[in-house]
Amino acid sequence: MISLDRIVVNVYVPSHRKGAGWENHERHGMTSNGGNTSGNDLTAIRELGRERLVGGLQERTLEKSAAELLPYLRTDMSVLDVGCGPGTLTMEVADIVAPGHVVGTDLVAHRLETAARDAEEANIENVSFTVSDAHTLDFPDNSFDVVFSNTVFHFFIDPVEALKEQRRVAKDGGWVLASGVRDWGFSPRYPECPNVDAVWEAYVRHNEDIRERHMTGQKVGLPEDWALPEFRYIDLHAGRRCSEWFTEAGLTDLTMELKIERWLHRDIDKMEPHGLDIVPQIGDIDNMWLDSQAQIIDAGPLDEGMLNRARQELVEWYENPHAFYYYALLFVAGRA
């Protein structure tokens, strides 16, 4: 049974200044000359992107980022956090389910080292962290009352296999939960931005090619030092297929909730182009999409002309007093 009758509107105003720099494209070097980036620049950009990602993850709280999980948690539970990053939510969950135990997994070892150190400093004794791939979890069957992931589901290159693994390690009757699932199709804009959409579609085609290569055993062809969750693969259409994937993985009693996470309007004093920054400004060296952008240009689906047209379109969009944009996040729960 699938319940789709809950739509949660949770609108808040981000703490970034109006327009986030798009009002004056000349000042930011948005010219038709493009923005070629050297190898050294890409290395610096990659590090900045990783720092930005981890910084954002460390600011998460259950109440703000994953309140949908709370009704599924109770004391003395065993819980697995898949793709826990720096462990911020993992430690909050540990506090809620104590004396139950929580395990956080991630592919990036240094994040787990940070998480373990933070937990020790906070005297949280019922939490542990281990390196483990979501597609091949290193735990016995029937180990956890709840298995959850937050803002990582759209990074699973084989989501059905990842869900099957989560179902396997969940106890019979336990829950597999995914919160913060993105789908760029759940983000309408007015006025429409066909050039921005063209950039999005280039990302979609590129990532579909990555997945096809991975699933057929071919070389993916991306930098060797990229860990999988660090922008190697992202499914920009993950949300729309969650029901299909959860069902295929054998999960039942599905519940899905959609919430509006951010709302942008020209009259809002403070706003950010979240989701629109898939079209990076020239000179915006800490934009997390730049590394992927270089790869997609090399692969062919994207070129500088497409990017410049999208940049100009966004300048005009921000100048429109009636423009608005929002993006929504999906929460999915399935019983093992």
Residue pairs with C-beta under 8 A, 6 or more apart in sequence:
1 252
1 253
1 254
2 243
2 254
2 255
2 256
3 254
3 255
3 256
4 256
6 255
6 256
6 257
6 258
7 257
7 258
7 259
8 257
8 258
8 259
8 260
9 259
9 260
10 259
10 260
10 261
11 260
11 262
11 263
11 326
12 262
13 263
13 268
13 269
13 270
13 271
14 262
14 270
14 271
14 272
14 274
15 270
16 270
16 271
16 272
17 270
17 271
18 266
18 268
18 269
18 270
18 271
19 271
19 318
20 271
20 272
20 273
20 277
21 28
21 281
21 284
22 273
22 281
22 314
22 315
22 317
22 318
23 315
23 318
23 319
25 281
25 311
25 312
25 315
28 281
28 282
28 283
28 284
29 35
29 281
29 282
29 283
30 281
30 282
30 308
30 311
30 312
30 315
31 282
31 308
32 308
34 282
34 304
34 307
34 308
35 282
35 283
35 304
35 307
36 304
37 45
37 290
37 294
41 285
42 290
42 291
42 294
44 285
45 285
45 286
45 287
45 290
45 291
46 291
48 285
48 286
49 230
49 231
49 286
49 287
49 288
49 290
49 291
50 230
51 286
52 286
52 288
53 230
53 288
54 85
54 86
54 111
54 114
57 85
57 86
57 88
57 151
58 86
58 88
59 88
60 66
60 88
60 89
60 150
61 88
61 89
61 92
62 69
62 70
62 89
62 92
62 93
62 96
65 89
65 150
65 151
65 179
65 180
66 89
66 148
66 150
66 179
66 180
68 177
68 179
68 257
68 259
68 331
68 333
69 93
69 148
69 150
69 177
69 179
70 96
72 146
72 148
72 175
72 177
72 333
73 79
73 93
73 96
73 97
73 146
74 96
74 97
75 96
75 97
75 98
75 99
75 100
76 97
76 99
76 100
77 97
77 100
77 145
77 146
78 97
78 100
78 101
78 102
78 143
78 144
78 145
78 146
79 93
79 94
79 97
79 100
79 101
79 102
79 103
79 144
79 145
79 146
79 147
79 148
80 102
80 103
80 104
80 105
80 137
80 139
80 143
80 144
80 146
80 147
80 148
80 166
80 169
80 170
81 87
81 89
81 90
81 93
81 102
81 103
81 104
81 105
81 148
81 149
81 150
82 105
82 134
82 137
82 147
82 148
82 149
82 152
82 162
82 166
83 105
83 106
83 107
83 134
83 149
83 150
83 152
83 155
83 229
84 90
84 104
84 105
84 106
84 111
84 112
84 115
84 129
85 106
85 108
85 111
85 115
86 111
86 114
86 115
86 118
87 104
87 111
87 112
87 114
87 115
87 116
87 118
87 119
87 127
87 129
88 115
89 150
90 102
90 104
90 115
90 127
90 129
91 102
91 115
91 118
91 119
91 122
91 124
91 127
93 102
93 148
94 101
94 102
94 119
94 124
94 126
94 127
95 124
97 126
98 126
99 126
100 126
100 145
101 126
101 127
101 128
102 126
102 127
102 128
103 127
103 128
103 129
103 130
103 139
103 144
104 112
104 115
104 127
104 128
104 129
104 130
105 129
105 130
105 131
105 132
105 134
105 137
106 112
106 129
106 131
106 132
106 229
107 131
107 132
107 133
107 227
107 228
107 229
108 227
108 229
108 230
109 131
112 129
112 130
112 131
115 129
116 128
116 129
119 127
119 129
130 138
132 138
132 139
133 228
134 149
134 152
134 156
134 162
134 165
134 166
135 156
135 157
135 158
135 161
135 162
135 165
136 165
137 165
137 166
137 168
137 169
139 169
140 169
141 168
141 169
142 169
142 170
142 171
142 172
143 169
143 170
143 171
144 169
144 170
144 171
144 174
145 170
145 171
145 174
145 175
146 170
146 174
146 175
146 177
147 166
147 169
147 170
147 174
147 175
147 176
147 177
147 336
148 175
148 176
148 177
148 178
148 179
149 166
149 177
149 178
149 179
150 178
150 179
150 180
151 179
151 180
151 181
151 182
152 180
152 229
153 159
153 178
153 180
153 181
153 238
153 242
153 332
154 181
154 182
154 183
154 234
154 235
154 236
154 238
154 239
155 228
155 229
155 233
155 234
155 235
156 162
156 235
157 210
157 211
157 214
157 215
157 228
157 233
158 211
158 214
158 215
159 235
159 238
159 241
159 245
160 245
160 248
160 249
163 176
163 245
163 246
163 248
163 249
163 251
163 334
164 249
164 250
166 176
166 249
166 336
167 176
167 249
167 250
167 251
167 334
167 336
170 176
170 336
171 336
172 336
173 335
173 336
174 335
174 336
175 333
175 334
175 335
175 336
176 246
176 249
176 251
176 333
176 334
176 335
176 336
177 331
177 332
177 333
177 334
178 242
178 330
178 331
178 332
179 329
179 331
180 329
180 331
181 238
181 239
181 242
181 329
181 330
181 331
181 332
182 236
182 238
182 239
182 327
182 329
182 330
183 236
183 237
183 238
183 239
183 240
183 328
183 330
184 200
184 236
184 237
184 275
184 278
184 327
185 236
185 237
185 239
185 240
186 239
186 258
186 327
186 328
186 330
187 275
187 325
187 326
187 327
187 328
188 325
188 326
189 196
189 276
189 317
189 323
189 324
189 325
190 322
190 323
190 324
190 325
191 317
191 320
191 322
191 323
193 310
193 313
193 314
193 317
194 313
195 306
195 309
195 310
195 312
195 313
196 276
196 278
196 279
196 310
196 313
196 314
198 306
198 309
198 310
199 278
199 279
199 302
199 306
199 307
199 310
200 236
200 278
202 296
202 301
202 302
202 306
203 234
203 236
203 278
203 292
203 296
203 301
203 302
204 236
204 237
205 301
206 292
206 295
206 296
206 299
206 301
206 302
207 233
207 234
207 235
207 236
209 299
210 220
210 222
210 232
210 233
211 233
211 235
212 218
213 219
213 220
213 221
214 220
214 233
220 232
222 232
222 295
226 232
231 288
231 289
231 291
231 292
234 292
239 330
242 256
242 330
242 332
243 254
243 256
243 332
246 254
246 332
246 334
247 254
249 334
250 336
251 334
251 335
251 336
252 334
252 335
253 333
253 334
253 335
254 332
254 333
254 334
255 332
255 333
255 334
256 330
256 331
256 332
256 333
257 330
257 331
258 328
258 329
258 330
258 331
259 328
259 329
259 331
260 326
260 327
260 328
261 326
261 327
261 328
261 329
262 272
262 274
262 275
262 326
262 327
263 324
263 325
263 326
264 271
264 272
264 273
264 274
264 324
264 325
264 326
265 271
265 323
265 324
266 318
266 320
266 321
266 322
266 323
266 324
267 321
273 314
273 318
273 325
274 327
275 325
275 327
276 314
276 325
277 284
277 287
277 289
278 289
279 307
279 310
279 311
279 314
280 287
280 289
280 290
280 293
280 307
281 287
281 311
282 311
284 290
293 302
293 307
296 302
297 303
297 304
317 323
